[in-house]
Amino acid sequence: MNDYYGSWRAMEELYEEGKVRAIGVCNFYPERLADLCLNARIKPMVNQVELHPFFAQTGALETMKEFDVQPEAWGPMAEGKPQYLGLSIK
C-alpha cells in the first residue's frame, strides 16, 4: 500500500481547491478504511469494491456504513462463468 496517506493528502488538497467533486478509495479492506477515516481531514466519500451476489462483503459494507462511506460496486459479469447467465459455450 506504500504511502497512501501522502496520496490521500494530495487528493484532499484537490478537493479543497475545487478541482474534484469527490474523493474516494478502491479495494480498501475494512481495517484500512477505518484507519484512513480516523486519521484524515476529509474521509473518503466512496470505496469501490468487488461486490455482487457471489461476493457480498457484508463486513466491508458494515464498516462503510459506520463511517458514512458510499460503496461503489464493481464485479465482472458472473465472474466469467457463463453457466450463471444461462449460457453455454461450445
C-alpha positions in Angstrom: 0.0 0.0 0.0 3.0 2.3 0.2 2.3 5.9 1.3 -1.4 6.0 0.9 -1.5 8.9 3.5 0.6 11.1 1.2 -1.6 10.2 -1.8 -4.7 10.9 0.3 -3.4 14.3 1.4 -2.8 15.2 -2.3 -6.4 14.3 -3.1 -7.7 16.3 -0.1 -5.9 19.4 -1.5 -7.5 18.9 -4.9 -10.9 18.6 -3.3 -10.4 21.7 -1.1 -9.3 23.6 -4.3 -12.5 22.6 -6.0 -10.6 20.7 -8.7 -12.5 17.5 -8.0 -16.0 17.0 -6.7 -15.5 13.8 -4.7 -12.6 11.7 -3.5 -12.5 8.0 -2.6 -10.6 4.8 -2.4 -10.7 1.5 -4.2 -10.5 -2.0 -2.6 -9.7 -0.8 0.9 -10.2 -3.6 3.5 -12.4 -2.6 6.4 -9.4 -2.1 8.8 -7.5 0.0 6.3 -10.6 2.1 5.6 -11.3 2.7 9.3 -7.7 3.8 9.8 -7.9 6.3 7.0 -11.3 7.6 8.1 -10.0 8.1 11.6 -6.8 9.9 10.5 -7.7 12.0 7.5 -9.0 15.6 7.4 -11.6 14.5 4.8 -12.8 11.0 4.9 -13.3 9.0 1.7 -16.7 9.5 0.1 -16.7 6.2 -1.8 -14.9 2.9 -1.6 -15.0 0.9 -4.8 -15.0 -2.8 -4.0 -15.9 -6.1 -5.8 -19.5 -6.6 -4.8 -22.0 -9.0 -6.3 -24.3 -11.9 -5.3 -21.4 -14.3 -5.2 -19.2 -12.0 -3.1 -21.4 -9.9 -0.7 -18.7 -8.4 1.6 -21.0 -7.8 4.5 -18.1 -6.9 6.8 -16.8 -4.3 4.4 -20.3 -2.8 3.9 -20.8 -2.5 7.7 -17.6 -0.6 8.0 -18.5 1.7 5.2 -21.9 2.4 6.7 -20.3 3.1 10.1 -18.0 5.7 8.6 -20.6 7.1 6.1 -18.6 5.9 3.1 -20.7 5.1 0.0 -19.9 1.7 -1.5 -19.4 1.6 -5.3 -19.7 -1.9 -6.6 -17.7 -3.5 -9.4 -17.7 -7.1 -10.5 -17.1 -9.0 -13.7 -20.3 -10.3 -15.2 -20.9 -13.5 -13.4 -17.2 -13.9 -12.7 -16.7 -15.1 -16.3 -18.9 -18.2 -15.6 -21.4 -18.4 -18.5 -23.4 -21.1 -16.7 -24.6 -18.4 -14.2 -26.1 -16.5 -17.1 -27.9 -19.5 -18.6 -25.4 -19.5 -21.5 -23.5 -22.4 -22.9 -20.1 -22.1 -24.5 -19.2 -24.6 -27.2 
